[in-house]
């Protein structure tokens, strides 16, 4: 019985020694990237092409989801559709929110 126990202890010591002498696992190389540069829209101006978040704010919707629910009904469909990238043109949004009760050009009536 003592020999069996001694064999177990010896085996445990061999395993511990092999783990101690083993090379550490290769670490993943940490790549340092530049921080993202955010675009800046000057105060008081709107870009000609807008993503859903800006377009929703431009037309006065309180949420992006509310804006997207009304796209195709009250608001135009995006002009640029490239995969997940969808952009609305400012001119299309202007036509959608333009009041229809007034003539297109009040100067023509004068």
N, C-alpha and C positions, 0 to 999 in steps of 0.2 A: 504494500500500500504506500509506503514511504517513497518507493522508487517512482510510482506513478505521479505522485505529487511533485517530486523533484523534476520529473520530465516536463510537467506542465509549467513549472516555474521557469525552467531553462528555456522552454519554447517561448514563453512570454517575454523573457529577457532578450532573446534573439530578435523577436518581432519589434520590441521597443528600440533596440539598437539599430535595426535596419530603418525604422522610421526616422530616427534621430539623424542618421547619416544620409538619408534620402535628400535629393535636391528639392527645393521648394517648387511648387507648381508655378508655371510661367504666369506672370501677372499680365493682365490686359494692359496694353499701351494706352495711356491717357492722351488723347489728342486735344490740344488747346485750340479752340476756335475763337474767332472774333465775335464779339457780341453783336446781336442783330441791330442793324441800323433802321430805326423807324422813320417812315416818311412823315413829313410835317406839312400840314395844310395851313397856309397863312390864314390868320383870323379874318373872318368876313368873306371868305371865298370858298367855293366848292369845286372839286375836280370835275372834269368833263365826263369821266367814266367812274362809276362808283360800285363798290361791292354792296352786298345786301345790308350790312350794318350802317354804312353811310347813307345809302338810298333811303332806308327806313327813317333815319333822322331827318333827311332832307324833305321828305313829304309830310313829316310831322307824326309818324306812327310812334307809339310809345314802346313797342317791342318789335324785334326783327321778325318773330313768328307771326305777329299780326300783319306785318307788311307782306310776308311771303304768302299768307293765306289769301290776300287780296290781289296778288299778282295774277294777271290774266283776266281779272274782272274789272277792278278799279285802276290798277296800275299795269303798265306794259310788261311784257316778258323781257328778260334780259337780252340785250343786243349781242353780247359776247357770251357764248357758251362753249367753253373748252374744258370738258371733264367736269371737275368740281368747281372750276373757276367760272363765276357768272358775274357779269358787269352790266349795269344799267347806264344809259346815256342821260346826262342832265337834261338835254332837250326833250327827250321822251317823257321824262318825269314831269318837266314843266308843263307839257301839253296835258298830262293826266290830271294835274292839280289846278290847272287854269280854270277859273270860274266860267261856266257856260252861259250864265245869265247875261253876260256882257258881250257885245259884239267883238269880233276878233281884233278890230282896230278902231278905237273910238275917234281917231283923227279923220277917218274916212267919212264919218257922219257930219263933220263940220264943213 
